């Protein structure tokens, strides 16, 4: 995180990997006063290929203006798919409560082998999150996006673009979100590893992301080299 002038702060998220959750949380908490005093915030997620949704929880309140609607997913329950929670629940970056949540999900899935299972508490297809505070600052938030953004990075974009203070700058994303929650298996020879999705979004077919990507509000064409994006966006945000 860096304040680049009197009104603008840049926050760079190169990854949402679960290994960085504690680092991101610490950085956000440490810079709370800066975040609530900066008029313009630029969040640079270029090159961010995803990770864990939990990784962006701490920054979300600073972008929030109104209830956030998120389409839920259905998980295909098979013994192989459900076994992924044996290693997911042991990954770094999660609290014991979150680990227990993964184990509870596994139990529910194991009880319905062969079915697509909605794991929301009330079998909802849409989850609405309402936060208690709307911060006056930052007043404008620009999210820098590009063709490398996928998976959790795209979920973050779908969430924050609902805020009245957020605009997307850059180029369309990769388009790899409709089918998610990757599992991986190693071939019998040990020479290959297969990664595949275990869930599908209730958002499709009405709003498909895969193969299409998410379009920016402000397209940044190739005449702007990547190192000039922040300068361009900063000046655009200051234009009345």
C-alpha positions in Angstrom: 0.0 0.0 0.0 1.3 3.4 -1.0 0.0 7.0 -0.9 1.0 8.5 -4.2 -0.3 12.0 -3.6 -2.5 14.0 -1.2 -5.7 12.5 -2.4 -4.8 9.0 -3.8 -3.6 5.7 -2.3 -2.7 2.6 -4.3 -3.2 -0.9 -2.8 -1.7 -3.8 -4.7 -3.1 -7.3 -4.5 -1.0 -9.6 -6.7 -2.7 -12.8 -5.3 -5.6 -13.9 -3.2 -3.9 -17.2 -2.3 -4.8 -18.5 1.2 -1.2 -18.1 2.2 -1.5 -14.4 2.1 -4.7 -14.0 4.1 -3.0 -13.1 7.3 -0.7 -10.7 5.5 -3.6 -8.9 3.8 -5.6 -8.7 7.0 -2.6 -7.2 8.9 -1.9 -4.7 6.1 -5.5 -3.5 6.0 -5.7 -3.2 9.8 -2.4 -1.4 10.0 -3.5 1.1 7.4 -7.1 1.7 8.6 -6.5 5.4 9.2 -5.0 5.9 5.8 -7.9 4.1 4.1 -10.6 6.2 5.8 -8.8 9.4 5.1 -7.9 8.9 1.4 -10.3 10.4 -1.1 -9.3 8.1 -4.1 -8.3 4.5 -3.7 -6.8 2.5 -6.6 -6.8 -1.3 -6.0 -4.4 -3.0 -8.5 -5.2 -6.7 -9.0 -3.6 -7.1 -12.4 -2.1 -10.6 -12.7 -4.1 -11.9 -9.8 -5.3 -15.4 -10.8 -7.4 -16.0 -7.7 -7.1 -18.0 -4.5 -9.5 -18.0 -1.5 -12.5 -15.7 -1.2 -11.7 -15.1 2.4 -8.6 -13.2 1.3 -10.5 -10.0 0.4 -12.8 -9.9 3.4 -10.8 -7.3 5.3 -10.7 -4.8 2.4 -14.4 -5.1 1.5 -15.9 -2.8 4.2 -13.9 0.2 2.7 -15.5 -0.4 -0.7 -19.0 -1.0 0.5 -22.0 1.3 -0.1 -25.1 -1.0 -0.3 -26.1 -4.7 0.2 -24.0 -7.1 -1.8 -25.8 -9.8 -3.7 -23.8 -13.0 -4.5 -25.0 -16.0 -6.4 -24.4 -19.2 -4.6 -23.0 -22.5 -6.1 -24.0 -26.1 -6.2 -21.3 -28.7 -5.4 -21.2 -32.1 -7.2 -20.9 -34.6 -4.4 -18.6 -37.6 -5.2 -16.1 -39.4 -3.0 -13.2 -37.9 -5.0 -14.6 -34.4 -5.0 -15.4 -34.4 -1.3 -12.0 -35.7 -0.4 -10.6 -32.3 -1.3 -11.7 -31.0 2.1 -9.2 -33.3 3.7 -6.4 -31.0 2.4 -8.4 -27.7 2.1 -9.1 -27.8 5.9 -5.3 -28.1 6.6 -4.2 -25.2 4.4 -2.5 -22.2 6.0 -4.3 -18.9 6.5 -7.6 -20.2 7.9 -8.9 -20.0 11.5 -10.0 -23.1 13.4 -13.6 -22.0 13.0 -13.1 -21.8 9.2 -11.4 -25.3 9.2 -14.4 -26.7 11.1 -16.7 -25.1 8.5 -14.8 -27.0 5.7 -15.2 -30.3 7.7 -19.0 -29.6 8.2 -19.3 -29.0 4.4 -17.7 -32.3 3.8 -20.1 -34.2 6.0 -23.1 -32.6 4.3 -21.7 -33.5 0.8 -20.9 -37.1 1.9 -24.5 -37.5 2.9 -25.7 -36.9 -0.7 -23.3 -38.7 -3.0 -24.2 -38.3 -6.7 -26.1 -35.1 -6.3 -25.5 -31.4 -6.8 -25.7 -29.9 -3.3 -26.5 -26.4 -2.3 -24.6 -25.8 1.0 -26.2 -22.5 1.9 -27.9 -22.4 5.3 -31.4 -22.0 3.9 -30.9 -23.6 0.5 -30.6 -20.1 -1.0 -29.4 -19.4 -4.5 -28.7 -15.7 -3.7 -26.8 -14.6 -0.6 -27.2 -10.9 0.5 -24.5 -9.4 2.8 -25.2 -6.2 4.6 -22.4 -4.4 6.5 -23.0 -2.1 9.4 -20.9 0.9 8.2 -20.5 2.9 5.0 -17.2 4.8 5.2 -17.2 8.3 3.8 -13.7 7.7 2.4 -12.6 6.5 0.1 -15.0 8.4 -2.1 -13.9 6.8 -5.3 -12.4 3.4 -5.9 -10.8 2.2 -9.1 -10.1 -1.5 -9.6 -7.3 -2.2 -12.1 -8.1 -5.5 -14.0 -6.6 -7.5 -16.8 -6.7 -10.7 -18.8 -4.9 -12.7 -16.0 -7.7 -12.1 -13.5 -9.6 -15.4 -12.9 -11.5 -17.4 -10.3 -11.5 -15.7 -6.9 -10.2 -12.4 -8.5 -13.3 -12.4 -10.7 -15.5 -13.1 -7.8 -14.0 -10.1 -6.0 -14.7 -8.0 -9.1 -18.3 -9.1 -9.3 -18.8 -8.2 -5.6 -17.1 -4.8 -5.5 -18.6 -3.6 -8.8 -22.0 -3.4 -7.1 -20.7 -0.6 -4.9 -21.7 2.9 -6.0 -18.1 4.2 -5.4 -16.3 1.5 -7.6 -15.3 1.6 -11.2 -13.3 -1.0 -13.2 -10.3 0.1 -15.2 -8.3 -1.9 -17.7 -9.1 -4.9 -19.9 -11.5 -7.8 -19.7 -10.7 -10.6 -17.3 -9.9 -14.3 -18.1 -13.4 -15.7 -17.7 -12.9 -18.7 -15.3 -15.5 -18.5 -12.6 -18.8 -20.2 -13.5 -17.3 -23.6 -12.5 -15.1 -23.3 -9.5 -13.7 -24.8 -6.3 -10.9 -26.7 -7.9 -9.8 -30.2 -6.9 -6.6 -31.9 -8.1 -5.6 -35.5 -8.6 -2.3 -37.1 -9.6 -2.1 -39.7 -12.4 -1.1 -43.3 -11.5 2.3 -42.7 -13.1 2.8 -39.6 -11.0 3.8 -37.6 -14.1 0.6 -35.6 -14.5 -1.8 -33.6 -12.2 -5.4 -32.9 -13.2 -7.1 -29.8 -11.9 -10.9 -29.7 -12.3 -13.9 -27.8 -10.9 -16.3 -29.3 -8.3 -19.0 -26.7 -8.3 -21.2 -24.7 -10.7 -22.7 -21.2 -10.2 -26.5 -20.6 -10.0 -25.6 -17.5 -12.0 -25.3 -19.4 -15.3 -26.8 -19.3 -17.9 -28.3 -15.8 -17.2 -24.9 -14.3 -16.5 -22.0 -16.4 -17.8 -18.4 -15.3 -17.1 -16.4 -18.3 -18.5 -14.9 -17.7 -21.9 -16.3 -14.1 -21.8 -14.7 -12.4 -18.9 -15.8 -9.3 -17.1 -15.6 -6.1 -19.0 -14.1 -2.9 -17.5 -16.1 0.3 -17.1 -13.0 2.2 -18.5 -11.1 0.3 -21.2 -7.3 1.0 -21.2 -6.0 0.3 -24.7 -2.6 -0.8 -25.7 -1.3 2.7 -26.2 -0.9 2.9 -22.4 2.0 0.6 -21.2 1.3 -1.2 -18.0 3.5 1.1 -15.9 1.4 4.1 -16.9 -1.9 2.6 -15.9 -1.9 4.0 -12.3 -0.9 7.5 -13.5 -3.8 7.4 -16.1 -6.3 6.2 -13.6 -5.2 8.6 -10.9 -5.7 11.6 -13.3 -9.0 10.3 -14.5 -10.3 10.0 -10.9 -9.3 13.7 -10.3 -11.2 14.9 -13.4 -14.5 16.7 -12.4 
